[in-house]
Amino acid sequence: MTIRKIYTVLFVSLLSGFFINILAQEDTNSTPLMVTDRPDETESSKVVPKGLLQVETGSLYETFDDNDITSERLVYNTTLLRYGLLENLELRLGWNFEEQRTKIAGIQREDVLSGLSPLLLGLKINITDEKNGLPEIGLVGHLFLPFAASDDYKLETTGADFRLAFSHTLSEKSSLGYNIGAEWGNDDPSMAYIYSISYGYSITDRLGFFAEIYGDLPENAQANHFWDTGFTYLLRPRIQIDLLGGSSITAGQDFFLSAGISFRVPN
């Protein structure tokens, strides 16, 4: 991974946060708690409050190795829009703009994949709140629509995923979130089971730390397991920046780096 690519990931995300911070309206003490679904893989069980729009975006860089084939993926824009339609229901819309380069035996191929990935359309439902030692539970589901993708990423069939999201409060400063579910995609009719477990700790009122393991278990292929860790920082009650790094436990992903910002559009 080159220094230029690391700077690209960090610069695009944090520069966006700088301007949003300048233009943001003054926050009030009544602002609902800001909970995001980035940067880790574990989806929160909480929905965005009714009538509010939450934008979560960033950039990422990752590499994958398979024998003598190395694939580099740089996503310039990973945007998820979350809108609170009801007290317990949010609508979700997302897309990526990315490019992918491949090296074979150390030789860079000239062809580069670039463009928009399939459009994500989904919802999240809050099923129950945390009480009496039982976790808060949410249900998250998405469709991945191929007609909205660029030619390099257009698939023949619609992809889908769903997961149950659970949240436990461990103490005033720590919490545990975990997901279980399944996904279909990449023009493959077989299903892959998915899971994630994330531990979060509040270092201060603004600075948070998390560590996570996650993966998938395809029906017709070898299981994939990953880990990551990172930090979140609350600039204001409606603005949060994040930084994440990780790799694979099983063979495959060499390195993963992501940085981003989430903000909530005021009433």
C-alpha beads as a LAMMPS data file, in Angstrom:
LAMMPS data file: protein, C-alpha beads

267 atoms
266 bonds

1 atom types
1 bond types

-500.0 500.0 xlo xhi
-500.0 500.0 ylo yhi
-500.0 500.0 zlo zhi

Masses

1 110.0

Atoms # bond

1 1 1 0.000 0.000 0.000
2 1 1 1.457 3.377 -1.041
3 1 1 1.589 6.487 1.125
4 1 1 -0.417 8.302 -1.567
5 1 1 -3.332 5.913 -1.220
6 1 1 -3.321 6.182 2.564
7 1 1 -3.404 9.962 2.280
8 1 1 -6.256 9.757 -0.248
9 1 1 -8.424 7.775 2.166
10 1 1 -7.724 10.055 5.115
11 1 1 -7.773 13.356 3.228
12 1 1 -11.089 12.873 1.393
13 1 1 -12.909 11.837 4.559
14 1 1 -11.454 14.313 7.025
15 1 1 -11.586 17.291 4.661
16 1 1 -15.316 16.667 4.232
17 1 1 -15.660 16.676 8.002
18 1 1 -13.831 19.988 8.288
19 1 1 -16.253 21.828 6.028
20 1 1 -19.318 20.173 7.532
21 1 1 -18.113 21.205 10.982
22 1 1 -17.811 24.828 9.870
23 1 1 -21.256 24.919 8.254
24 1 1 -23.113 22.957 10.916
25 1 1 -25.805 24.719 12.929
26 1 1 -25.436 25.025 16.697
27 1 1 -26.452 21.853 18.491
28 1 1 -28.785 21.809 21.489
29 1 1 -28.810 19.709 24.618
30 1 1 -31.954 17.977 23.321
31 1 1 -30.117 16.424 20.348
32 1 1 -30.830 12.643 20.290
33 1 1 -27.871 10.327 20.787
34 1 1 -25.742 9.894 17.650
35 1 1 -25.308 6.188 16.842
36 1 1 -23.797 5.172 13.480
37 1 1 -23.505 2.000 11.398
38 1 1 -19.969 2.842 10.326
39 1 1 -17.082 2.267 10.368
40 1 1 -17.267 -1.364 11.562
41 1 1 -19.242 -4.249 10.041
42 1 1 -21.608 -4.650 12.994
43 1 1 -24.921 -2.885 12.413
44 1 1 -26.371 -1.066 15.411
45 1 1 -29.786 -2.141 16.683
46 1 1 -30.844 1.513 16.980
47 1 1 -32.745 3.411 14.292
48 1 1 -32.352 7.083 13.375
49 1 1 -34.916 9.231 15.266
50 1 1 -38.133 9.999 13.389
51 1 1 -37.853 12.894 10.940
52 1 1 -34.040 13.060 10.941
53 1 1 -31.652 12.304 8.076
54 1 1 -28.261 10.801 8.941
55 1 1 -25.436 10.721 6.379
56 1 1 -22.547 8.269 6.865
57 1 1 -19.726 8.440 4.345
58 1 1 -16.019 7.779 3.960
59 1 1 -13.231 6.197 1.948
60 1 1 -11.402 2.885 2.208
61 1 1 -8.448 0.969 0.826
62 1 1 -7.960 -2.811 0.908
63 1 1 -5.791 -5.461 -0.713
64 1 1 -6.463 -9.141 -1.364
65 1 1 -3.930 -11.830 -2.274
66 1 1 -4.684 -15.144 -3.973
67 1 1 -1.489 -17.003 -4.906
68 1 1 0.277 -14.666 -7.356
69 1 1 -2.768 -12.434 -7.918
70 1 1 -3.047 -9.220 -5.898
71 1 1 -6.178 -7.087 -6.048
72 1 1 -6.240 -3.491 -4.756
73 1 1 -9.577 -1.797 -4.087
74 1 1 -9.949 1.926 -3.406
75 1 1 -13.420 3.239 -2.563
76 1 1 -13.591 7.013 -2.796
77 1 1 -17.148 7.295 -1.566
78 1 1 -19.047 4.885 0.703
79 1 1 -22.259 6.776 1.384
80 1 1 -25.225 5.536 3.398
81 1 1 -28.302 7.733 3.890
82 1 1 -30.520 6.790 6.854
83 1 1 -33.906 8.470 7.365
84 1 1 -36.153 7.964 10.401
85 1 1 -39.595 7.357 8.924
86 1 1 -41.287 6.140 12.123
87 1 1 -40.262 5.830 15.770
88 1 1 -39.059 2.270 15.136
89 1 1 -38.362 2.306 11.367
90 1 1 -35.665 3.848 9.197
91 1 1 -35.174 3.803 5.428
92 1 1 -31.676 3.258 3.993
93 1 1 -30.083 4.220 0.671
94 1 1 -26.425 3.656 -0.175
95 1 1 -23.855 3.536 -2.957
96 1 1 -20.102 3.289 -3.532
97 1 1 -17.830 4.826 -6.143
98 1 1 -14.712 2.704 -6.406
99 1 1 -11.886 1.371 -8.531
100 1 1 -10.042 -1.939 -8.524
101 1 1 -6.596 -2.794 -9.892
102 1 1 -5.015 -6.224 -10.307
103 1 1 -1.407 -7.429 -10.323
104 1 1 -0.384 -10.873 -11.568
105 1 1 3.053 -12.044 -10.428
106 1 1 3.847 -8.428 -9.538
107 1 1 2.901 -7.066 -12.977
108 1 1 0.171 -4.410 -13.053
109 1 1 -2.655 -5.134 -15.501
110 1 1 -3.738 -2.213 -17.663
111 1 1 -7.466 -2.816 -17.300
112 1 1 -8.959 -1.060 -14.238
113 1 1 -12.483 -1.579 -12.925
114 1 1 -14.094 1.718 -11.990
115 1 1 -17.551 3.113 -11.289
116 1 1 -20.638 2.842 -9.114
117 1 1 -21.474 -0.386 -7.306
118 1 1 -25.095 -1.673 -7.181
119 1 1 -27.441 0.667 -5.319
120 1 1 -28.299 -0.387 -1.770
121 1 1 -31.956 -0.022 -0.765
122 1 1 -33.072 -1.173 2.662
123 1 1 -34.681 -0.613 6.022
124 1 1 -34.058 -1.155 9.715
125 1 1 -36.701 -1.988 12.296
126 1 1 -36.275 -1.656 16.049
127 1 1 -37.955 -4.771 17.468
128 1 1 -37.430 -4.325 21.210
129 1 1 -35.465 -2.179 23.648
130 1 1 -32.913 -3.491 26.126
131 1 1 -34.463 -4.517 29.462
132 1 1 -34.126 -7.047 32.269
133 1 1 -30.763 -8.271 30.988
134 1 1 -32.117 -8.940 27.487
135 1 1 -30.509 -7.140 24.523
136 1 1 -31.953 -4.447 22.327
137 1 1 -32.867 -6.101 18.999
138 1 1 -33.155 -4.694 15.492
139 1 1 -33.754 -6.199 12.054
140 1 1 -31.805 -4.874 9.053
141 1 1 -32.421 -5.838 5.418
142 1 1 -31.084 -4.632 2.050
143 1 1 -31.494 -5.181 -1.670
144 1 1 -28.556 -4.503 -4.028
145 1 1 -30.019 -3.271 -7.318
146 1 1 -27.824 -4.032 -10.366
147 1 1 -29.533 -1.629 -12.793
148 1 1 -28.026 1.359 -10.954
149 1 1 -24.426 0.083 -11.191
150 1 1 -21.747 1.085 -13.684
151 1 1 -20.902 -1.421 -16.437
152 1 1 -17.830 -2.721 -14.586
153 1 1 -19.939 -3.638 -11.530
154 1 1 -23.295 -4.486 -13.085
155 1 1 -24.597 -7.933 -12.069
156 1 1 -27.220 -10.113 -13.691
157 1 1 -29.269 -10.667 -10.539
158 1 1 -30.373 -8.638 -7.523
159 1 1 -28.414 -9.261 -4.328
160 1 1 -29.873 -9.226 -0.823
161 1 1 -28.931 -9.516 2.825
162 1 1 -30.601 -9.478 6.213
163 1 1 -29.379 -9.621 9.787
164 1 1 -30.591 -9.458 13.352
165 1 1 -28.696 -6.808 15.321
166 1 1 -28.286 -7.151 19.097
167 1 1 -26.906 -4.604 21.600
168 1 1 -25.906 -5.117 25.248
169 1 1 -24.876 -2.387 27.699
170 1 1 -22.032 -3.831 29.776
171 1 1 -21.276 -0.756 31.896
172 1 1 -21.447 3.033 31.739
173 1 1 -18.452 3.019 29.374
174 1 1 -18.641 -0.289 27.497
175 1 1 -21.069 -2.161 25.258
176 1 1 -21.290 -5.246 23.080
177 1 1 -22.989 -5.502 19.679
178 1 1 -23.398 -8.565 17.505
179 1 1 -25.157 -9.552 14.267
180 1 1 -26.252 -12.812 12.693
181 1 1 -27.802 -13.159 9.250
182 1 1 -27.341 -14.215 5.644
183 1 1 -26.587 -12.733 2.226
184 1 1 -26.938 -13.564 -1.467
185 1 1 -25.079 -11.796 -4.260
186 1 1 -22.425 -11.640 -6.983
187 1 1 -24.711 -13.648 -9.311
188 1 1 -24.337 -16.659 -7.007
189 1 1 -27.634 -18.331 -5.973
190 1 1 -26.074 -19.955 -2.914
191 1 1 -26.381 -18.334 0.508
192 1 1 -23.614 -17.180 2.840
193 1 1 -24.209 -16.973 6.574
194 1 1 -22.785 -13.793 8.124
195 1 1 -21.824 -12.828 11.664
196 1 1 -20.084 -10.032 13.564
197 1 1 -19.178 -9.224 17.183
198 1 1 -18.029 -5.745 18.233
199 1 1 -16.868 -4.465 21.630
200 1 1 -17.007 -0.715 22.241
201 1 1 -15.463 1.387 25.008
202 1 1 -15.905 5.111 25.711
203 1 1 -12.464 6.513 26.545
204 1 1 -13.996 9.968 27.053
205 1 1 -17.406 11.522 26.354
206 1 1 -16.223 12.165 22.765
207 1 1 -13.580 9.526 22.021
208 1 1 -14.564 5.898 21.568
209 1 1 -12.600 2.701 20.872
210 1 1 -13.873 -0.539 19.325
211 1 1 -12.574 -3.963 18.312
212 1 1 -14.425 -6.470 16.156
213 1 1 -14.354 -9.875 14.533
214 1 1 -16.671 -10.762 11.644
215 1 1 -16.986 -13.074 8.683
216 1 1 -19.088 -15.142 6.340
217 1 1 -19.656 -18.848 5.848
218 1 1 -20.676 -19.547 2.218
219 1 1 -22.565 -22.745 1.462
220 1 1 -20.232 -23.739 -1.381
221 1 1 -16.903 -22.213 -0.402
222 1 1 -14.409 -21.773 2.411
223 1 1 -15.339 -19.566 5.370
224 1 1 -13.800 -16.086 5.648
225 1 1 -12.984 -14.457 8.989
226 1 1 -11.703 -10.922 9.653
227 1 1 -10.796 -8.554 12.482
228 1 1 -10.618 -4.786 12.776
229 1 1 -10.182 -2.079 15.374
230 1 1 -10.479 1.681 15.420
231 1 1 -11.685 4.908 16.983
232 1 1 -14.607 7.315 16.722
233 1 1 -14.542 10.966 17.756
234 1 1 -17.606 13.138 18.297
235 1 1 -16.834 16.625 17.004
236 1 1 -20.338 17.789 17.905
237 1 1 -23.528 16.008 18.981
238 1 1 -24.453 15.707 15.276
239 1 1 -20.986 15.131 13.757
240 1 1 -18.650 12.135 14.222
241 1 1 -15.396 11.131 12.495
242 1 1 -13.858 7.658 12.519
243 1 1 -10.722 5.682 11.664
244 1 1 -10.512 1.895 11.184
245 1 1 -7.861 -0.669 10.298
246 1 1 -7.893 -4.440 10.038
247 1 1 -7.040 -7.601 8.152
248 1 1 -8.177 -11.173 7.591
249 1 1 -7.771 -14.078 9.994
250 1 1 -8.111 -16.598 7.178
251 1 1 -6.195 -16.309 3.893
252 1 1 -7.192 -13.398 1.684
253 1 1 -7.325 -9.784 2.786
254 1 1 -3.892 -8.352 3.582
255 1 1 -4.798 -4.923 4.828
256 1 1 -7.825 -2.681 5.299
257 1 1 -7.947 1.025 6.123
258 1 1 -10.992 3.268 6.317
259 1 1 -11.722 6.811 7.464
260 1 1 -14.988 8.671 7.381
261 1 1 -17.530 11.052 8.815
262 1 1 -21.163 10.810 9.879
263 1 1 -23.490 13.743 10.428
264 1 1 -27.150 14.297 11.109
265 1 1 -29.159 16.918 9.237
266 1 1 -30.900 19.134 11.856
267 1 1 -34.680 19.461 12.125

Bonds

1 1 1 2
2 1 2 3
3 1 3 4
4 1 4 5
5 1 5 6
6 1 6 7
7 1 7 8
8 1 8 9
9 1 9 10
10 1 10 11
11 1 11 12
12 1 12 13
13 1 13 14
14 1 14 15
15 1 15 16
16 1 16 17
17 1 17 18
18 1 18 19
19 1 19 20
20 1 20 21
21 1 21 22
22 1 22 23
23 1 23 24
24 1 24 25
25 1 25 26
26 1 26 27
27 1 27 28
28 1 28 29
29 1 29 30
30 1 30 31
31 1 31 32
32 1 32 33
33 1 33 34
34 1 34 35
35 1 35 36
36 1 36 37
37 1 37 38
38 1 38 39
39 1 39 40
40 1 40 41
41 1 41 42
42 1 42 43
43 1 43 44
44 1 44 45
45 1 45 46
46 1 46 47
47 1 47 48
48 1 48 49
49 1 49 50
50 1 50 51
51 1 51 52
52 1 52 53
53 1 53 54
54 1 54 55
55 1 55 56
56 1 56 57
57 1 57 58
58 1 58 59
59 1 59 60
60 1 60 61
61 1 61 62
62 1 62 63
63 1 63 64
64 1 64 65
65 1 65 66
66 1 66 67
67 1 67 68
68 1 68 69
69 1 69 70
70 1 70 71
71 1 71 72
72 1 72 73
73 1 73 74
74 1 74 75
75 1 75 76
76 1 76 77
77 1 77 78
78 1 78 79
79 1 79 80
80 1 80 81
81 1 81 82
82 1 82 83
83 1 83 84
84 1 84 85
85 1 85 86
86 1 86 87
87 1 87 88
88 1 88 89
89 1 89 90
90 1 90 91
91 1 91 92
92 1 92 93
93 1 93 94
94 1 94 95
95 1 95 96
96 1 96 97
97 1 97 98
98 1 98 99
99 1 99 100
100 1 100 101
101 1 101 102
102 1 102 103
103 1 103 104
104 1 104 105
105 1 105 106
106 1 106 107
107 1 107 108
108 1 108 109
109 1 109 110
110 1 110 111
111 1 111 112
112 1 112 113
113 1 113 114
114 1 114 115
115 1 115 116
116 1 116 117
117 1 117 118
118 1 118 119
119 1 119 120
120 1 120 121
121 1 121 122
122 1 122 123
123 1 123 124
124 1 124 125
125 1 125 126
126 1 126 127
127 1 127 128
128 1 128 129
129 1 129 130
130 1 130 131
131 1 131 132
132 1 132 133
133 1 133 134
134 1 134 135
135 1 135 136
136 1 136 137
137 1 137 138
138 1 138 139
139 1 139 140
140 1 140 141
141 1 141 142
142 1 142 143
143 1 143 144
144 1 144 145
145 1 145 146
146 1 146 147
147 1 147 148
148 1 148 149
149 1 149 150
150 1 150 151
151 1 151 152
152 1 152 153
153 1 153 154
154 1 154 155
155 1 155 156
156 1 156 157
157 1 157 158
158 1 158 159
159 1 159 160
160 1 160 161
161 1 161 162
162 1 162 163
163 1 163 164
164 1 164 165
165 1 165 166
166 1 166 167
167 1 167 168
168 1 168 169
169 1 169 170
170 1 170 171
171 1 171 172
172 1 172 173
173 1 173 174
174 1 174 175
175 1 175 176
176 1 176 177
177 1 177 178
178 1 178 179
179 1 179 180
180 1 180 181
181 1 181 182
182 1 182 183
183 1 183 184
184 1 184 185
185 1 185 186
186 1 186 187
187 1 187 188
188 1 188 189
189 1 189 190
190 1 190 191
191 1 191 192
192 1 192 193
193 1 193 194
194 1 194 195
195 1 195 196
196 1 196 197
197 1 197 198
198 1 198 199
199 1 199 200
200 1 200 201
201 1 201 202
202 1 202 203
203 1 203 204
204 1 204 205
205 1 205 206
206 1 206 207
207 1 207 208
208 1 208 209
209 1 209 210
210 1 210 211
211 1 211 212
212 1 212 213
213 1 213 214
214 1 214 215
215 1 215 216
216 1 216 217
217 1 217 218
218 1 218 219
219 1 219 220
220 1 220 221
221 1 221 222
222 1 222 223
223 1 223 224
224 1 224 225
225 1 225 226
226 1 226 227
227 1 227 228
228 1 228 229
229 1 229 230
230 1 230 231
231 1 231 232
232 1 232 233
233 1 233 234
234 1 234 235
235 1 235 236
236 1 236 237
237 1 237 238
238 1 238 239
239 1 239 240
240 1 240 241
241 1 241 242
242 1 242 243
243 1 243 244
244 1 244 245
245 1 245 246
246 1 246 247
247 1 247 248
248 1 248 249
249 1 249 250
250 1 250 251
251 1 251 252
252 1 252 253
253 1 253 254
254 1 254 255
255 1 255 256
256 1 256 257
257 1 257 258
258 1 258 259
259 1 259 260
260 1 260 261
261 1 261 262
262 1 262 263
263 1 263 264
264 1 264 265
265 1 265 266
266 1 266 267
